[in-house]
Amino acid sequence: MSTSSAGGANVPPPVRPALSSADRFQLVVEAIDDYAIYMLGPDGLIESWSPGAERLKGYRATEVLGKSYSIFFRSQDVAEGVPEWQLSRARLHGKTEEEGWRVRKDGSVFWANISSVESLTMMAPSSLAKITRDVTERRRLRELERSLKRMDEFIACLATNCATRWGRFAMRQPSFRSTVA
């Protein structure tokens, strides 16, 4: 332990109070920018909201706390009961991961990877920790890869078909047959 001298007296450095496990966890959550991390109560209402959630989804905590998490779903998904189905699935299995379209405050959509974990120790039973990240670019690259593969297959098929047709045509030409023979 280092000490400093002030007028000849040794003064110990200030002692920081020990942080509780919950406080340390909260500091970690607040430091994560690329993920939306929030808690849902048993009824699907938002109980906590991280700075990363604000950045990713566009809502401030005061705008979402106490509201249903269904605000992050497209209207057709809400009409089909997707939010409720996902909540019941997460509670049944204790942990789930899925991907799907989600909606930001400004109405823009993004492809999200969402992990849900039932949180029996951090908050009341049946609370769910939700961790969301935007994987739109990864999805776009996968789709582009698939499109390029289909295009390669089409070009290979086209080249084979053209070569076969050209070969048949060429074999019917007397000048070509005499060159080959």
C-alpha positions in Angstrom: 0.0 0.0 0.0 1.4 3.4 -0.9 1.2 6.4 1.3 1.7 10.0 0.6 3.4 12.5 2.8 1.7 15.7 3.8 3.7 17.8 6.1 5.7 14.8 7.3 2.6 12.6 8.1 1.9 9.4 6.3 -1.6 9.5 4.9 -3.1 6.3 3.4 -4.8 6.5 0.1 -8.6 6.9 0.2 -10.4 3.6 0.6 -13.1 2.9 -1.9 -16.1 1.1 -0.6 -16.4 -2.5 -1.9 -19.1 -2.9 -4.6 -21.7 -5.5 -4.2 -22.0 -8.2 -6.9 -25.2 -6.5 -8.2 -23.3 -3.1 -8.5 -20.4 -4.7 -10.3 -22.8 -6.5 -12.7 -24.6 -3.1 -13.3 -21.2 -1.5 -14.2 -20.5 -4.2 -16.7 -23.9 -3.9 -18.3 -23.6 -0.1 -18.6 -20.2 -0.5 -20.2 -21.5 -2.7 -23.1 -22.4 -0.5 -26.1 -23.0 -3.1 -28.8 -25.8 -5.0 -27.1 -29.2 -4.1 -25.8 -29.5 -5.6 -22.3 -32.7 -5.3 -20.4 -34.9 -7.1 -18.0 -38.6 -8.1 -18.5 -40.9 -8.9 -15.6 -43.2 -11.9 -15.6 -45.8 -9.9 -17.6 -43.4 -9.0 -20.4 -43.1 -5.4 -19.2 -39.6 -3.8 -19.4 -38.1 -3.4 -15.9 -34.6 -2.3 -16.6 -32.8 -0.7 -19.6 -29.1 -0.4 -20.5 -27.3 2.4 -22.3 -26.6 -0.2 -25.1 -30.3 -0.8 -25.4 -30.8 2.9 -25.8 -28.2 3.1 -28.5 -29.5 0.1 -30.4 -33.2 0.5 -30.1 -33.4 4.3 -29.9 -35.5 4.6 -26.7 -34.5 6.2 -23.5 -35.2 4.3 -20.3 -38.0 6.7 -19.4 -39.7 5.9 -22.6 -39.8 2.1 -22.2 -39.8 1.2 -18.5 -43.1 -0.3 -17.6 -44.1 -0.9 -21.3 -44.5 -4.2 -23.1 -41.5 -5.4 -24.9 -43.8 -6.0 -27.9 -43.0 -2.5 -29.0 -39.8 -3.9 -30.5 -41.8 -6.2 -32.9 -43.3 -5.5 -36.3 -47.0 -5.1 -36.2 -47.6 -8.4 -38.1 -45.5 -10.3 -35.5 -47.6 -8.7 -32.7 -50.8 -9.7 -34.5 -49.5 -13.3 -34.8 -48.7 -13.4 -31.1 -44.9 -13.8 -31.6 -43.9 -11.8 -28.5 -46.1 -13.9 -26.2 -44.9 -17.1 -27.8 -41.3 -16.1 -27.3 -41.8 -15.3 -23.7 -43.5 -18.6 -22.9 -40.8 -20.5 -24.8 -38.1 -18.7 -22.8 -39.8 -19.5 -19.6 -40.4 -23.1 -20.6 -36.7 -23.7 -21.5 -35.0 -21.2 -19.2 -32.8 -20.0 -22.0 -33.5 -19.4 -25.7 -31.8 -17.8 -28.7 -33.5 -16.7 -31.8 -33.2 -14.3 -34.8 -35.8 -12.1 -36.3 -36.8 -8.6 -37.4 -37.0 -6.0 -34.6 -38.2 -2.4 -34.8 -36.4 0.7 -33.5 -38.1 3.8 -32.1 -37.7 5.5 -35.5 -39.6 2.7 -37.2 -36.5 1.2 -38.9 -36.1 -2.5 -38.8 -33.0 -4.6 -38.2 -32.2 -8.3 -38.1 -31.6 -9.2 -34.4 -30.0 -12.0 -32.6 -31.8 -12.3 -29.2 -30.9 -14.3 -26.2 -33.4 -14.7 -23.4 -32.4 -16.1 -20.0 -34.7 -16.7 -17.1 -33.2 -14.8 -14.2 -34.0 -16.5 -10.9 -31.2 -15.0 -8.9 -30.8 -11.5 -10.3 -34.4 -10.4 -9.9 -37.7 -12.0 -9.0 -38.5 -15.4 -10.4 -39.8 -15.4 -14.0 -37.9 -12.3 -14.9 -36.1 -12.6 -18.2 -32.8 -11.0 -19.1 -32.9 -10.1 -22.8 -29.7 -9.5 -24.8 -30.1 -8.2 -28.3 -27.6 -7.4 -31.0 -28.0 -6.1 -34.5 -26.8 -8.7 -37.0 -28.3 -7.2 -40.1 -24.9 -6.9 -41.8 -24.1 -10.5 -41.1 -27.4 -11.6 -42.5 -27.0 -9.4 -45.6 -23.5 -11.0 -46.2 -25.0 -14.5 -45.9 -27.7 -13.7 -48.4 -25.2 -12.2 -50.7 -23.1 -15.3 -50.4 -26.1 -17.5 -51.3 -26.9 -15.3 -54.2 -23.4 -15.5 -55.6 -23.4 -19.3 -55.2 -26.7 -19.5 -57.1 -25.3 -17.2 -59.8 -22.2 -19.4 -60.1 -24.4 -22.5 -60.4 -26.4 -20.7 -63.1 -23.4 -19.6 -65.0 -21.9 -23.1 -64.9 -25.2 -24.6 -66.1 -25.4 -21.9 -68.8 -21.8 -22.5 -69.9 -22.5 -26.3 -70.1 -25.7 -25.8 -72.0 -24.0 -23.4 -74.4 -21.1 -25.7 -75.0 -23.4 -28.6 -75.7 -25.5 -26.6 -78.1 -22.5 -25.1 -79.8 -20.9 -28.5 -80.1 -24.0 -29.9 -81.8 -24.1 -26.9 -84.1 -20.4 -27.2 -84.9 -20.6 -30.9 -85.6 -23.3 -30.2 -88.2 -21.0 -27.8 -90.1 -18.9 -29.5 -92.8 -16.0 -27.1 -92.3 -15.8 -27.8 -88.6 -16.0 -31.6 -89.1 -13.1 -31.5 -91.6 -11.0 -29.5 -89.2 -11.6 -32.0 -86.3 -11.1 -35.1 -88.4 
